[in-house]
Amino acid sequence: MTEQTSAAASGAFPAAPRALKATAGAVLSLVLTFLGLTAITFVIGRVMPADPVLAVVGDRASEEVYQRVFLEMGLDKPLYEQYLRYLGQILTGDFGMSIMTTRPVTEDILRFFPATLELATLATLAGCLLGIPMGVWAAVNQGRWIDHVVRVLGLAGYSVPVFWLGMVGLLVFYGNLGWVAGPGRIDIYYDGVVDSVTGVILIDSALQGEWDIFWNAVSHLVLPASVLGLYALAYIARMTRSFMLDQLGQEYILAARIKGASEFSVIWRHAFRNVLVQLITIIGLTYASLLEGSVLTETVFAWPGIGQYITTSLFNADMNAVLGGTVVVGICFVGINMLSDLLYKLADPRARA
Amino acid sequence: MTMATQPRAAGLRGWLMDPSPASTWQARAQRGYLGWVGFRSNPIAMAGFVIVAALLLAAAFAPWITATDGLTPNLGARLLPPSAEHWLGTDQLGRDIFDRIVWGSRITLYIVILVSIIVAPIGLAVGTIAGYAGGWVDAVLMRIVDIFLAFPRLILALAFVAALGAGIENAVLAIALTTWSPYARIARAEVLTIRKSDFIVAAEAQGASTFRIIRRHVVPLCLASVIVRLTLDMAGIILTAAGLGFLGLGAQPPLPEWGAMISTGRQFLLDQWWVPTAPGAAIFLVSLGFCLLGDGLRDVLDPKSASA
């Protein structure tokens, strides 16, 4: 749909209106996806065997109180009205109260989310810094050992259960070698020493000059970030390799070589510039799936992030927290993917048409 | 392939290589054989084939391969390390881990097959209808597909299972709900390329109903790409199912589901490492097998999108 409208406009107008149309299209599909996501979580919340009223008043409340809360929560209204009400609450950042922590879910999420972001960001960064050069290197040496390494790594990264890899990592590097700290984000006696400014311990402790805590946090962070980073690296390297091979087979590369451009220039200035644009989407995808995959890794590493918040809430039948967490992670996931898609369209003139 | 140059070789191979097949059946067999020849020469694909075949055999012959039923506790043999008698050791209830993994292959196959037979028909139906009908039907259906494509799979599956209750069937349903959308995309793309073809117009001119055209002429042509995609997706399906099992939302103990086995074995990680790591290795191996197989199948069935 977006493609058609922007294609129609592209003949008559130069870049600016086209970019505007692409943005408008992306915003429209973002809104639709958001509505779909909330509709599904809403339905899940209604299907849930747990009684939402009982969850609020407790099972010793009198019939009178129960009825009052039932009406207050609007459960007598038709479903679409309840959905609109739910949507309104979400838009104002109100996900209700968590039964488990007895705090607003929004507050909990703000507290847990930085830990997840810290992990996913570092892993994606590591994946890019190592994966992109590896992918390029493999493509340039197609058929040599580095190429095989990248191909095997790519397939392995696609099929390894990350939570299992995390456990094996813990077994080897924490249990046997003792190189890194165990599960958790920080040693228990450092817990709460640093005031939370950003919620990211590395930044907070560095800001306050608490270097012991900083290094302790690093030793806890290294393993989970490496495991996730390996997954990111496998995917990014594999895609970089295949994009790069695609570009190196094009005629403009041949033209550049005939022109006498150095190999370095052919690879990095000609081919890689086109690959980089395509990689935007891949990096976005990696980042989004790491955020989502946090549910599994955080369980393995006892990492106090949003994934663990969702799963522990789930086992305590704390539905507000589960749905709130799902919606927030879902929005981030959708948002990152849309954003990278949009960036790709803006950066690559061919993708606009 | 050297055999093809020899005229009229005798026997089965000669029949399979005959340049002028006598029946439709023979022609089909020949096409299958040629595909197999191409497939066989690809070592990576063969590795995948061997792994998946081993999985199928393990599931089929589990009662003969294993010495125990993998469920009955034997408290005298708790947490034994790997040995000649217990190849992968025993778990906290003294059950042989190798036996449990073999029995668990049935659960893995059950999940994978169930998800496939839910997902492929739904995706095919939505995709072909959207592509064939066009117009607003197409726009609406594809918008729905886009919304599902954009969803975070694991988290939604998690929320679904949370609502429906833990168990294999609900895990399958949750995975299917989050997996069907790419198939609709693929089917639609295939339909759009063949919709204006002469043979479709000919079928229409003969008075074939829309339903018949979709069922007999359009769907068979989409099947190859759907099968390839399905094989490639198997790894993802297995990993999601194992992840749900790991979180305690899939198959429930004492069932020997691999993810659930990792989850219950986690507490023994540092002292009896074989308890949680062995089932994880099985998951890794099987999803790798499907990946490799899918890659090879793509080259045989779907030469258009073959990788560089």
Interface residues (C-beta under 8 A of the other chain):
Chain A: M1 S29 L32 T33 G36 L37 I40 T41 I44 G45 V47 M48 P49 L155 A156 Y158 S159 V160 P161 F163 W164 M167 V168 L170 L171 G175 S242 L245 D246 G249 A288 E292 G293 V295 L296 T299 V300 I310 T311 L314 F315 M319 V322 L323 T326 V329 G330 F333 V334 N337 M338
Chain B: A139 R143 I144 D146 I147 F148 A150 F151 P152 R153 L154 I155 L156 L158 A159 F160 A162 A163 L164 G165 A235 L239 A242 G243 F246 L247 G248 L249 G259 I262 R266 L269 L270 W273 P276 T277 G280 A281 I283 F284 S287 L288 F290 C291 L292 D295 S307 A308
